[in-house]
Amino acid sequence: MGETMYTIQYVSKEKTESYKCYDGEDVLTAARRNFVPIPVGCRGGGCGMCKLRVVDGDYEMDICSKAVLTEGERKQNYTLACKTYPRTDLIIIPG
């Protein structure tokens, strides 16, 4: 992991939580490290429990199942927290 850190804003119905994510760290790992409750199942991109939508910011997405994240969803900035690596600060919402 690099020294660069990005700010992630997780906006749910209950509240908005901000946390830091290291360069090279996925959004889910950073959320867990900061006690932000993003649902999780497999951590491998196959279950879809950590699906979210990036409202603002740039990110890179690693390989994940097309069964849980369709091409249409990907075009609408839906992604899986376990396979999402920020390239800028992000604003995300539950998927």
BADOTOR-218691 format. One record per residue (C-alpha): residue in one letter; x, y, z. Coordinates in steps of 0.5 Angstrom, whole numbers. Example, Ala and Ser with C-alpha at 12.3 -4.5 7.8 and 13.67 -1.06 7.14 Angstrom:
2
['A', [25, -9, 16]]
['S', [27, -2, 14]]
% end
This chain:
95
['M', [0, 0, 0]]
['G', [2, 7, -2]]
['E', [3, 13, 3]]
['T', [-3, 17, -1]]
['M', [-9, 17, 2]]
['Y', [-16, 18, 0]]
['T', [-23, 20, 3]]
['I', [-29, 16, 2]]
['Q', [-36, 18, 4]]
['Y', [-41, 13, 5]]
['V', [-48, 16, 5]]
['S', [-53, 11, 7]]
['K', [-60, 12, 10]]
['E', [-58, 12, 17]]
['K', [-52, 17, 16]]
['T', [-46, 19, 13]]
['E', [-39, 17, 15]]
['S', [-32, 19, 12]]
['Y', [-26, 15, 13]]
['K', [-19, 14, 10]]
['C', [-17, 9, 4]]
['Y', [-10, 8, 3]]
['D', [-7, 8, -5]]
['G', [-8, 0, -7]]
['E', [-13, -1, -1]]
['D', [-20, -4, -3]]
['V', [-26, 0, -1]]
['L', [-28, -5, 4]]
['T', [-22, -7, 7]]
['A', [-21, 1, 9]]
['A', [-28, 1, 11]]
['R', [-27, -5, 16]]
['R', [-21, -2, 19]]
['N', [-25, 4, 20]]
['F', [-31, 1, 23]]
['V', [-36, 3, 17]]
['P', [-41, -2, 17]]
['I', [-41, -4, 9]]
['P', [-44, -11, 9]]
['V', [-40, -17, 7]]
['G', [-40, -24, 4]]
['C', [-35, -27, 1]]
['R', [-29, -22, 0]]
['G', [-28, -25, -7]]
['G', [-33, -21, -12]]
['G', [-38, -27, -13]]
['C', [-43, -26, -8]]
['G', [-45, -18, -9]]
['M', [-47, -17, -2]]
['C', [-42, -11, -2]]
['K', [-45, -8, -8]]
['L', [-45, 0, -8]]
['R', [-45, 6, -13]]
['V', [-40, 11, -14]]
['V', [-43, 18, -14]]
['D', [-37, 22, -15]]
['G', [-30, 20, -16]]
['D', [-25, 16, -20]]
['Y', [-24, 9, -18]]
['E', [-21, 2, -21]]
['M', [-25, -4, -21]]
['D', [-22, -11, -20]]
['I', [-25, -17, -23]]
['C', [-32, -19, -21]]
['S', [-37, -24, -23]]
['K', [-42, -21, -28]]
['A', [-48, -25, -25]]
['V', [-48, -20, -19]]
['L', [-45, -14, -23]]
['T', [-48, -13, -30]]
['E', [-45, -9, -35]]
['G', [-51, -4, -35]]
['E', [-50, -4, -27]]
['R', [-42, -2, -29]]
['K', [-44, 3, -33]]
['Q', [-48, 6, -28]]
['N', [-42, 6, -23]]
['Y', [-44, 0, -19]]
['T', [-39, -4, -16]]
['L', [-37, -8, -11]]
['A', [-33, -5, -5]]
['C', [-28, -11, -4]]
['K', [-26, -10, -11]]
['T', [-26, -3, -12]]
['Y', [-19, 1, -11]]
['P', [-20, 9, -11]]
['R', [-16, 14, -15]]
['T', [-19, 20, -12]]
['D', [-23, 22, -6]]
['L', [-30, 18, -7]]
['I', [-37, 19, -5]]
['I', [-41, 12, -5]]
['I', [-48, 10, -3]]
['P', [-50, 3, -2]]
['G', [-52, -1, -8]]
% end
